[in-house]
Structure formats: structure tokens, C-alpha cells
Amino acid sequence: MFEPRRIKHCRVCGSPTRYQIPADDNRERAVCSVCAEIHYENPINVVGTVPVWGEQVLLCRRNIEPRRGLWTLPAGFLELGESTSDGAIRETDEEAGARIELEGLFTVLNVVRAGQVHFFYRARLLDTRFAPGPETIEAQLFRENEIPWDEIAFRTVRQTLEHFFEDRRGAGFGVHAGDIT
């Protein structure tokens, strides 16, 4: 079960908070002991892409923890002020230095125990020039049979890749939603 982050001080006035169920609510929230501001804790959104060049998919070898040295799709945390699609394009550029054109939302995966929701978009690479940023050791194209499946960093990435290759062999691409337990 997900353990929420514990807010200890009010973001408005800096006073200590206490967890209680506010009036007209149904769960504990951090409530300021002085100004009564209610602080909500919500899931973090992760956005990324499945960049494709012909029969190949672009993966990035992570240069940061967690899972340094393992392979992932280009993805990261959504920033305030951007849409999920804008964030996915930005993350693909930051992590792989890849230019893409989005082709539609592909997976929405809930990682409840981590308090995250992951959104992956299908994307078409515009060229094969990559300039990985500091969070990436290398960016490389892989055919399905070349993917280092035992070295995939995250279950959301593995599930997204599995859906991608199944859909590509089947009748076409859909949107996949699910929970990572």
C-alpha cells in the first residue's frame, strides 16, 4: 500500500501541520495548526514516449538512480505548466536528444504503491541523430528481438513495450490502461 509523503509544515505560513479528516472530506489531510490551510497530496505524473524508426524502438540507458545502467523509454516527471504531450516531447529531447512527432496516447499505467501515473505516447522519430543528456549514458535503437528484456529498468516500460509489439503484430494500436501491482 502507498504511504503518502508526510507534510510537516504549512506551505502558506510555515507552522506545523497535523493529519486529520477535514469537514466535508473522507480522508486524512495535512492541516495547518495555525491558518487551517489543507494540503492535498496527489499522485506524480510521469510522461514519456515509445519512439520508433521503422522496425526499431529507441531506448535510453539510465545514468541516474534509480536503476542506473538499465534501459528505459525516454520519460520523466511532468512539469507544472505543461500538458502530458508537451512533457513527453520535452523528456524525449532531454533524455535522448531525439526529434519526434507524437502519434497518440498509448499507455496509462497506475503505480499506486509509488503514488505515480505513467503516460506513454507512441512517437515517430524524425531522424536517427541522438544527443543524450546527462541523465542518459547512451540512446540506441533496438528491434524487438534485440531488446535487453532482462535489463529493462521499470515495469511500466516493460509493459508498454510488450503492448507496443503485440499491437504492431495485431490489428493496430489502441490505448492501454492498467495497474502495476
QUIPEWO-V682068 format. One line per field, one symbol per residue. phi: phi as a letter, one per 40 degrees, with the letter a starting at -180 (. if undefined). burial: # if it has 9 or more other C-alpha atoms within 8 Angstrom, else .. A space follows every 50 residues. Layout:
phi: ???
burial: ???
//
This chain:
phi: .cbccccbbcccbgccbbcaccdgbbacbcbccbcgdcbcbbcccbbabb cbbgcbbcbbccbbccgdgccaccaaccccgbcccccccdcccccbgbcb bcbhcbbbbcbdcbgbbbbbbcabccabcbbdcccbcabacbcdcbccdc bccbcccdccccccccccccchcbbbbabcb
burial: ........##....####.###......#####....##....####### ###..#########...###########.....##.###.########## .#..#########.###########......##.#####.####...... .##..###.##.###.##...........#.
//
